[in-house]
Amino acid sequence: MVLAAALLMSNLIPDVSEDRLRATLSHLATYPTRNTNTEYCTQSAEWIASEFRKIPGMQVELMKYPVKKGRRIVADKEVVQVVATLPGSSQKRVLMGGHFDTINLGGDPMTVKAPGINDDGSGVAATLECARVMAQGSWKNTLVFVAFSGEEQGLFGSTALAARAIAEKWEIEGLLNNDTVGASQAGKLRDKKRVRLFSEDSEKHNSREMARWIEYICRGKVKGFAPWLVYRKDRFQRGGDHTPFNNAGFNAVRFVEAVEALDRQHTEKDTLDSIDFSYLANVCRMNLVALQGMANAGSAPTSVSYDPKQAHSTIVRWKGAPGATYIVYWRSSSSAVWEGSLKVAGANEATIKNVNKDDHVFAVGAVGGVPVSVD
Ligand SMILES: [Zn+2]
């Protein structure tokens, strides 16, 4: 069974509810399509917004943006998506989202059925559920929960929000994009134990370190379930709503189920019966571990460096907020994941005994924050 208690790291908040996940997806299944070109897109956005409005403290916005006639847009149009904000005491933002729009590539977008229950009703249900859970704690940073539209036409909603984040100078710790996270089976292939976590490596942002950190803090939190790190920006020749944020220089990663039901995707067969609610609940728990960390993250360290002297032990130094606690992480240079860490309170240097900088990689992060590698 799931160790719900293990999730309660910093605040006493409850576990996720499979019943509520099922209720969200059962409602989304009542729309014949949520294609961005149709009125059902607006109707479902309004319903999602009404669900966010039921959460105490949540500030809910139907964000409008224009799209132009093009490859998958039948006419110029103003589109809506949902941005729900839970204000913290800090301006720093932590984002989670999924896209509520759907597509069926097999017919007229205005009339063909496109239930999109897994792609990406599952990510929207997860986002709404994590918002309900997080709203029951109190957090330093501001949490932003997004139901994107226009994803299937070319990531239009996430592109509009990333541009707004730049224009409004948002400080973003990271975005957790959940897209197609509800099924554990495709034909005879099954994987109930992992959710893939895609991350880009870049000079512009720190998304790979965000993914590596999520894997590390999720260890042991949910018995028999873990993120599976994929060191790519997305699946082969495919993309998602994290990418415009990456392009804008923000940390952003994508969760996607381990085995995708490719024969159901973008067809009228993407229906409720494909969803494994215990799997989807575990994906929510991984998001919650990351959200709870980032929701209280302090300032990232700067000027992270080694003491240059040759030695078997490694001295790491950084600049940080006075009196704050930081965490030093290390791994063998050939390991893709962190192998050890040390919490350091009220100091700006640490000695890691018998771990040599010649053959290890080090990073330093605020508690709950995305670590910064030593240059
Ligand atoms: Zn999708």
Boltz pocket constraint, residues with backbone or C-beta under 6 A from the ligand:
constraints:
  - pocket:
      binder: B
      contacts: [[A, 99], [A, 119], [A, 120], [A, 151], [A, 179], [A, 180]]
      max_distance: 6.0
